Amino acid sequence: MSLPTLEELLKKGVHFGHKTSKRYPKASSYIHSERNGIHIIDLQKTSDALKEALAFVEKITKAGGVILFIGSKKQAKQIVKEAADNCGMPYIVGRWLGGTFTNFANIVKLTKKLERLEKEEQDGTWDMYIKKEQVTFKKEMNKLLDTVGGIKSMKKLPQAIFVVDLRKEKTAVTEANKVGIPVIAMSDTNVNPEVAKYPIPANDDAIKSIEVITNLVSETISQAKQ
Protein backbone atom coordinates (compact mmCIF):
# COMPACT_ATOMS: atom_id res chain seq x y z
CA MET A 1 0.00 0.00 0.00
CA SER A 2 1.35 3.42 -0.94
CA LEU A 3 1.84 5.91 1.87
CA PRO A 4 0.42 9.43 1.62
CA THR A 5 2.89 12.02 0.36
CA LEU A 6 4.18 14.73 2.70
CA GLU A 7 1.92 17.18 0.85
CA GLU A 8 -1.13 14.97 1.50
CA LEU A 9 -0.25 14.73 5.20
CA LEU A 10 0.16 18.53 5.24
CA LYS A 11 -3.32 19.02 3.72
CA LYS A 12 -4.81 16.84 6.49
CA GLY A 13 -3.17 19.02 9.17
CA VAL A 14 -1.06 16.15 10.52
CA HIS A 15 1.81 18.62 11.11
CA PHE A 16 0.08 20.80 13.71
CA GLY A 17 1.33 20.09 17.22
CA HIS A 18 0.34 21.74 20.50
CA LYS A 19 1.27 25.11 21.99
CA THR A 20 5.01 25.41 22.59
CA SER A 21 4.33 25.70 26.34
CA LYS A 22 2.83 22.18 26.32
CA ARG A 23 5.80 20.46 24.69
CA TYR A 24 6.84 17.15 26.22
CA PRO A 25 10.69 17.19 26.28
CA LYS A 26 11.05 13.76 24.64
CA ALA A 27 8.83 14.90 21.73
CA SER A 28 11.54 17.37 20.64
CA SER A 29 13.13 14.87 18.24
CA TYR A 30 10.19 15.14 15.83
CA ILE A 31 9.43 18.85 16.16
CA HIS A 32 10.39 20.66 12.95
CA SER A 33 9.79 24.27 13.94
CA GLU A 34 7.49 26.69 15.69
CA ARG A 35 4.82 28.90 14.17
CA ASN A 36 2.70 31.43 16.11
CA GLY A 37 3.39 29.67 19.40
CA ILE A 38 2.47 26.24 17.95
CA HIS A 39 4.94 23.43 17.36
CA ILE A 40 5.13 22.04 13.83
CA ILE A 41 5.74 18.29 13.46
CA ASP A 42 8.41 17.10 11.01
CA LEU A 43 6.30 15.19 8.47
CA GLN A 44 9.32 13.29 7.15
CA LYS A 45 9.59 11.76 10.64
CA THR A 46 5.84 11.00 10.50
CA SER A 47 6.24 9.26 7.15
CA ASP A 48 9.20 7.18 8.38
CA ALA A 49 7.35 6.20 11.57
CA LEU A 50 4.24 5.28 9.57
CA LYS A 51 6.27 2.99 7.34
CA GLU A 52 7.68 1.17 10.35
CA ALA A 53 4.36 0.99 12.23
CA LEU A 54 2.41 -0.28 9.22
CA ALA A 55 5.04 -2.95 8.50
CA PHE A 56 4.50 -4.16 12.08
CA VAL A 57 0.70 -4.05 11.64
CA GLU A 58 1.03 -6.16 8.47
CA LYS A 59 3.29 -8.68 10.20
CA ILE A 60 0.92 -9.09 13.19
CA THR A 61 -2.12 -9.47 10.90
CA LYS A 62 -0.47 -12.01 8.59
CA ALA A 63 0.38 -14.10 11.66
CA GLY A 64 -3.33 -14.13 12.55
CA GLY A 65 -2.94 -11.61 15.38
CA VAL A 66 -5.51 -9.19 16.74
CA ILE A 67 -4.99 -5.42 16.94
CA LEU A 68 -7.31 -3.54 19.30
CA PHE A 69 -8.29 0.00 18.23
CA ILE A 70 -8.68 2.51 21.09
CA GLY A 71 -10.03 6.05 20.81
CA SER A 72 -12.45 7.51 23.32
CA LYS A 73 -12.05 11.23 22.62
CA LYS A 74 -15.12 12.82 21.06
CA GLN A 75 -13.68 13.52 17.61
CA ALA A 76 -12.07 10.07 17.33
CA LYS A 77 -14.89 7.72 18.46
CA GLN A 78 -16.75 7.30 15.18
CA ILE A 79 -13.57 7.20 13.06
CA VAL A 80 -12.00 4.51 15.27
CA LYS A 81 -15.18 2.41 15.44
CA GLU A 82 -15.69 2.48 11.65
CA ALA A 83 -12.02 1.79 10.89
CA ALA A 84 -12.00 -1.21 13.26
CA ASP A 85 -15.29 -2.53 11.84
CA ASN A 86 -13.97 -2.15 8.28
CA CYS A 87 -10.98 -4.40 8.97
CA GLY A 88 -12.73 -6.77 11.36
CA MET A 89 -10.81 -5.80 14.50
CA PRO A 90 -12.10 -5.11 18.05
CA TYR A 91 -12.34 -1.58 19.43
CA ILE A 92 -12.93 0.42 22.61
CA VAL A 93 -14.40 3.89 22.15
CA GLY A 94 -16.20 4.18 25.49
CA ARG A 95 -14.89 4.37 29.04
CA TRP A 96 -11.81 2.23 29.66
CA LEU A 97 -12.51 -0.37 32.35
CA GLY A 98 -9.55 -0.59 34.71
CA GLY A 99 -8.09 -4.08 34.52
CA THR A 100 -9.15 -4.68 30.91
CA PHE A 101 -5.67 -6.13 30.25
CA THR A 102 -4.43 -6.88 33.75
CA ASN A 103 -7.61 -8.67 34.84
CA PHE A 104 -8.83 -9.90 31.46
CA ALA A 105 -10.75 -12.90 32.86
CA ASN A 106 -13.20 -10.44 34.42
CA ILE A 107 -13.68 -8.67 31.07
CA VAL A 108 -14.45 -12.00 29.36
CA LYS A 109 -17.18 -12.56 31.99
CA LEU A 110 -18.69 -9.18 31.09
CA THR A 111 -18.64 -9.92 27.34
CA LYS A 112 -20.34 -13.27 27.98
CA LYS A 113 -22.98 -11.50 30.05
CA LEU A 114 -23.55 -9.04 27.20
CA GLU A 115 -23.90 -11.90 24.69
CA ARG A 116 -26.41 -13.63 26.99
CA LEU A 117 -28.50 -10.46 27.40
CA GLU A 118 -28.51 -9.87 23.61
CA LYS A 119 -29.56 -13.47 22.97
CA GLU A 120 -32.32 -13.31 25.60
CA GLU A 121 -33.67 -10.07 24.13
CA GLN A 122 -33.77 -11.63 20.65
CA ASP A 123 -35.22 -15.04 21.55
CA GLY A 124 -38.09 -13.60 23.61
CA THR A 125 -36.83 -14.62 27.07
CA TRP A 126 -37.39 -11.04 28.27
CA ASP A 127 -41.12 -11.33 27.49
CA MET A 128 -41.49 -13.52 30.58
CA TYR A 129 -40.59 -10.56 32.79
CA ILE A 130 -42.57 -7.48 33.76
CA LYS A 131 -41.88 -4.18 31.95
CA LYS A 132 -39.83 -2.74 34.84
CA GLU A 133 -37.44 -5.73 34.80
CA GLN A 134 -37.13 -5.53 31.00
CA VAL A 135 -36.11 -1.87 31.33
CA THR A 136 -33.43 -2.88 33.88
CA PHE A 137 -32.09 -5.55 31.49
CA LYS A 138 -32.00 -3.03 28.63
CA LYS A 139 -30.10 -0.47 30.74
CA GLU A 140 -27.57 -3.10 31.77
CA MET A 141 -27.14 -4.26 28.19
CA ASN A 142 -26.60 -0.71 26.90
CA LYS A 143 -24.02 -0.05 29.62
CA LEU A 144 -22.13 -3.20 28.63
CA LEU A 145 -22.39 -2.29 24.94
CA ASP A 146 -20.73 1.03 25.69
CA THR A 147 -17.82 -0.50 27.61
CA VAL A 148 -17.25 -3.97 26.11
CA GLY A 149 -19.47 -4.04 23.00
CA GLY A 150 -16.52 -3.52 20.68
CA ILE A 151 -14.47 -6.32 22.26
CA LYS A 152 -17.25 -8.91 22.45
CA SER A 153 -15.41 -11.23 20.06
CA MET A 154 -12.02 -10.76 21.76
CA LYS A 155 -11.59 -13.91 23.86
CA LYS A 156 -7.89 -13.39 24.59
CA LEU A 157 -5.51 -10.45 24.91
CA PRO A 158 -4.68 -8.68 21.63
CA GLN A 159 -1.24 -8.89 20.00
CA ALA A 160 -1.05 -5.08 19.74
CA ILE A 161 -3.12 -1.94 20.29
CA PHE A 162 -3.56 1.13 18.10
CA VAL A 163 -4.20 4.30 20.10
CA VAL A 164 -5.27 7.74 18.84
CA ASP A 165 -4.24 9.83 21.88
CA LEU A 166 -1.52 8.60 24.26
CA ARG A 167 -2.54 11.10 26.93
CA LYS A 168 -6.27 10.42 26.84
CA GLU A 169 -5.74 6.64 26.82
CA LYS A 170 -3.01 6.72 29.47
CA THR A 171 -4.54 3.88 31.56
CA ALA A 172 -4.89 1.59 28.54
CA VAL A 173 -1.29 2.29 27.49
CA THR A 174 0.03 1.69 31.03
CA GLU A 175 -1.83 -1.64 31.22
CA ALA A 176 -0.61 -2.67 27.76
CA ASN A 177 2.99 -1.96 28.74
CA LYS A 178 2.52 -3.86 32.01
CA VAL A 179 1.40 -7.05 30.25
CA GLY A 180 3.77 -6.66 27.27
CA ILE A 181 1.32 -5.67 24.53
CA PRO A 182 3.06 -3.47 21.89
CA VAL A 183 1.54 0.00 21.51
CA ILE A 184 1.15 1.69 18.10
CA ALA A 185 0.02 5.28 18.62
CA MET A 186 -0.46 8.72 17.21
CA SER A 187 2.02 10.81 19.19
CA ASP A 188 1.46 14.55 19.46
CA THR A 189 3.98 17.09 20.81
CA ASN A 190 2.48 17.10 24.34
CA VAL A 191 3.08 13.40 25.11
CA ASN A 192 5.94 11.04 25.85
CA PRO A 193 6.50 9.01 22.65
CA GLU A 194 8.56 6.45 24.57
CA VAL A 195 5.47 4.81 26.12
CA ALA A 196 4.64 3.50 22.63
CA LYS A 197 6.69 0.91 20.76
CA TYR A 198 5.63 2.49 17.45
CA PRO A 199 4.90 6.21 18.00
CA ILE A 200 3.63 8.04 14.90
CA PRO A 201 4.28 11.81 15.23
CA ALA A 202 0.93 13.38 14.33
CA ASN A 203 -1.77 15.84 15.32
CA ASP A 204 -4.14 13.77 17.49
CA ASP A 205 -6.87 16.44 17.72
CA ALA A 206 -7.88 17.27 14.14
CA ILE A 207 -10.49 14.95 12.61
CA LYS A 208 -8.75 14.73 9.20
CA SER A 209 -5.43 13.85 10.83
CA ILE A 210 -7.02 11.15 13.02
CA GLU A 211 -8.87 9.85 9.97
CA VAL A 212 -5.84 9.53 7.68
CA ILE A 213 -3.65 7.68 10.23
CA THR A 214 -6.42 5.43 11.60
CA ASN A 215 -7.63 4.48 8.13
CA LEU A 216 -4.09 3.63 7.02
CA VAL A 217 -3.85 1.14 9.89
CA SER A 218 -7.27 -0.29 8.99
CA GLU A 219 -6.46 -0.58 5.27
CA THR A 220 -3.10 -2.25 6.02
CA ILE A 221 -4.94 -4.88 8.12
CA SER A 222 -7.56 -5.48 5.42
CA GLN A 223 -4.89 -5.96 2.74
CA ALA A 224 -2.79 -8.22 4.97
CA LYS A 225 -5.84 -10.46 5.56
CA GLN A 226 -6.31 -11.10 1.84
C-alpha positions as CSV (number, residue, x, y, z in Angstrom):
1,M,0.0,0.0,0.0
2,S,1.4,3.4,-0.9
3,L,1.8,5.9,1.9
4,P,0.4,9.4,1.6
5,T,2.9,12.0,0.4
6,L,4.2,14.7,2.7
7,E,1.9,17.2,0.9
8,E,-1.1,15.0,1.5
9,L,-0.3,14.7,5.2
10,L,0.2,18.5,5.2
11,K,-3.3,19.0,3.7
12,K,-4.8,16.8,6.5
13,G,-3.2,19.0,9.2
14,V,-1.1,16.1,10.5
15,H,1.8,18.6,11.1
16,F,0.1,20.8,13.7
17,G,1.3,20.1,17.2
18,H,0.3,21.7,20.5
19,K,1.3,25.1,22.0
20,T,5.0,25.4,22.6
21,S,4.3,25.7,26.3
22,K,2.8,22.2,26.3
23,R,5.8,20.5,24.7
24,Y,6.8,17.2,26.2
25,P,10.7,17.2,26.3
26,K,11.0,13.8,24.6
27,A,8.8,14.9,21.7
28,S,11.5,17.4,20.6
29,S,13.1,14.9,18.2
30,Y,10.2,15.1,15.8
31,I,9.4,18.8,16.2
32,H,10.4,20.7,13.0
33,S,9.8,24.3,13.9
34,E,7.5,26.7,15.7
35,R,4.8,28.9,14.2
36,N,2.7,31.4,16.1
37,G,3.4,29.7,19.4
38,I,2.5,26.2,17.9
39,H,4.9,23.4,17.4
40,I,5.1,22.0,13.8
41,I,5.7,18.3,13.5
42,D,8.4,17.1,11.0
43,L,6.3,15.2,8.5
44,Q,9.3,13.3,7.2
45,K,9.6,11.8,10.6
46,T,5.8,11.0,10.5
47,S,6.2,9.3,7.2
48,D,9.2,7.2,8.4
49,A,7.4,6.2,11.6
50,L,4.2,5.3,9.6
51,K,6.3,3.0,7.3
52,E,7.7,1.2,10.3
53,A,4.4,1.0,12.2
54,L,2.4,-0.3,9.2
55,A,5.0,-3.0,8.5
56,F,4.5,-4.2,12.1
57,V,0.7,-4.1,11.6
58,E,1.0,-6.2,8.5
59,K,3.3,-8.7,10.2
60,I,0.9,-9.1,13.2
61,T,-2.1,-9.5,10.9
62,K,-0.5,-12.0,8.6
63,A,0.4,-14.1,11.7
64,G,-3.3,-14.1,12.5
65,G,-2.9,-11.6,15.4
66,V,-5.5,-9.2,16.7
67,I,-5.0,-5.4,16.9
68,L,-7.3,-3.5,19.3
69,F,-8.3,0.0,18.2
70,I,-8.7,2.5,21.1
71,G,-10.0,6.0,20.8
72,S,-12.5,7.5,23.3
73,K,-12.0,11.2,22.6
74,K,-15.1,12.8,21.1
75,Q,-13.7,13.5,17.6
76,A,-12.1,10.1,17.3
77,K,-14.9,7.7,18.5
78,Q,-16.8,7.3,15.2
79,I,-13.6,7.2,13.1
80,V,-12.0,4.5,15.3
81,K,-15.2,2.4,15.4
82,E,-15.7,2.5,11.7
83,A,-12.0,1.8,10.9
84,A,-12.0,-1.2,13.3
85,D,-15.3,-2.5,11.8
86,N,-14.0,-2.2,8.3
87,C,-11.0,-4.4,9.0
88,G,-12.7,-6.8,11.4
89,M,-10.8,-5.8,14.5
90,P,-12.1,-5.1,18.1
91,Y,-12.3,-1.6,19.4
92,I,-12.9,0.4,22.6
93,V,-14.4,3.9,22.2
94,G,-16.2,4.2,25.5
95,R,-14.9,4.4,29.0
96,W,-11.8,2.2,29.7
97,L,-12.5,-0.4,32.3
98,G,-9.5,-0.6,34.7
99,G,-8.1,-4.1,34.5
100,T,-9.1,-4.7,30.9
101,F,-5.7,-6.1,30.3
102,T,-4.4,-6.9,33.8
103,N,-7.6,-8.7,34.8
104,F,-8.8,-9.9,31.5
105,A,-10.7,-12.9,32.9
106,N,-13.2,-10.4,34.4
107,I,-13.7,-8.7,31.1
108,V,-14.5,-12.0,29.4
109,K,-17.2,-12.6,32.0
110,L,-18.7,-9.2,31.1
111,T,-18.6,-9.9,27.3
112,K,-20.3,-13.3,28.0
113,K,-23.0,-11.5,30.1
114,L,-23.6,-9.0,27.2
115,E,-23.9,-11.9,24.7
116,R,-26.4,-13.6,27.0
117,L,-28.5,-10.5,27.4
118,E,-28.5,-9.9,23.6
119,K,-29.6,-13.5,23.0
120,E,-32.3,-13.3,25.6
121,E,-33.7,-10.1,24.1
122,Q,-33.8,-11.6,20.6
123,D,-35.2,-15.0,21.6
124,G,-38.1,-13.6,23.6
125,T,-36.8,-14.6,27.1
126,W,-37.4,-11.0,28.3
127,D,-41.1,-11.3,27.5
128,M,-41.5,-13.5,30.6
129,Y,-40.6,-10.6,32.8
130,I,-42.6,-7.5,33.8
131,K,-41.9,-4.2,32.0
132,K,-39.8,-2.7,34.8
133,E,-37.4,-5.7,34.8
134,Q,-37.1,-5.5,31.0
135,V,-36.1,-1.9,31.3
136,T,-33.4,-2.9,33.9
137,F,-32.1,-5.5,31.5
138,K,-32.0,-3.0,28.6
139,K,-30.1,-0.5,30.7
140,E,-27.6,-3.1,31.8
141,M,-27.1,-4.3,28.2
142,N,-26.6,-0.7,26.9
143,K,-24.0,0.0,29.6
144,L,-22.1,-3.2,28.6
145,L,-22.4,-2.3,24.9
146,D,-20.7,1.0,25.7
147,T,-17.8,-0.5,27.6
148,V,-17.3,-4.0,26.1
149,G,-19.5,-4.0,23.0
150,G,-16.5,-3.5,20.7
151,I,-14.5,-6.3,22.3
152,K,-17.3,-8.9,22.4
153,S,-15.4,-11.2,20.1
154,M,-12.0,-10.8,21.8
155,K,-11.6,-13.9,23.9
156,K,-7.9,-13.4,24.6
157,L,-5.5,-10.4,24.9
158,P,-4.7,-8.7,21.6
159,Q,-1.2,-8.9,20.0
160,A,-1.1,-5.1,19.7
161,I,-3.1,-1.9,20.3
162,F,-3.6,1.1,18.1
163,V,-4.2,4.3,20.1
164,V,-5.3,7.7,18.8
165,D,-4.2,9.8,21.9
166,L,-1.5,8.6,24.3
167,R,-2.5,11.1,26.9
168,K,-6.3,10.4,26.8
169,E,-5.7,6.6,26.8
170,K,-3.0,6.7,29.5
171,T,-4.5,3.9,31.6
172,A,-4.9,1.6,28.5
173,V,-1.3,2.3,27.5
174,T,0.0,1.7,31.0
175,E,-1.8,-1.6,31.2
176,A,-0.6,-2.7,27.8
177,N,3.0,-2.0,28.7
178,K,2.5,-3.9,32.0
179,V,1.4,-7.0,30.2
180,G,3.8,-6.7,27.3
181,I,1.3,-5.7,24.5
182,P,3.1,-3.5,21.9
183,V,1.5,0.0,21.5
184,I,1.2,1.7,18.1
185,A,0.0,5.3,18.6
186,M,-0.5,8.7,17.2
187,S,2.0,10.8,19.2
188,D,1.5,14.6,19.5
189,T,4.0,17.1,20.8
190,N,2.5,17.1,24.3
191,V,3.1,13.4,25.1
192,N,5.9,11.0,25.8
193,P,6.5,9.0,22.7
194,E,8.6,6.5,24.6
195,V,5.5,4.8,26.1
196,A,4.6,3.5,22.6
197,K,6.7,0.9,20.8
198,Y,5.6,2.5,17.5
199,P,4.9,6.2,18.0
200,I,3.6,8.0,14.9
201,P,4.3,11.8,15.2
202,A,0.9,13.4,14.3
203,N,-1.8,15.8,15.3
204,D,-4.1,13.8,17.5
205,D,-6.9,16.4,17.7
206,A,-7.9,17.3,14.1
207,I,-10.5,15.0,12.6
208,K,-8.7,14.7,9.2
209,S,-5.4,13.9,10.8
210,I,-7.0,11.2,13.0
211,E,-8.9,9.8,10.0
212,V,-5.8,9.5,7.7
213,I,-3.6,7.7,10.2
214,T,-6.4,5.4,11.6
215,N,-7.6,4.5,8.1
216,L,-4.1,3.6,7.0
217,V,-3.9,1.1,9.9
218,S,-7.3,-0.3,9.0
219,E,-6.5,-0.6,5.3
220,T,-3.1,-2.3,6.0
221,I,-4.9,-4.9,8.1
222,S,-7.6,-5.5,5.4
223,Q,-4.9,-6.0,2.7
224,A,-2.8,-8.2,5.0
225,K,-5.8,-10.5,5.6
226,Q,-6.3,-11.1,1.8
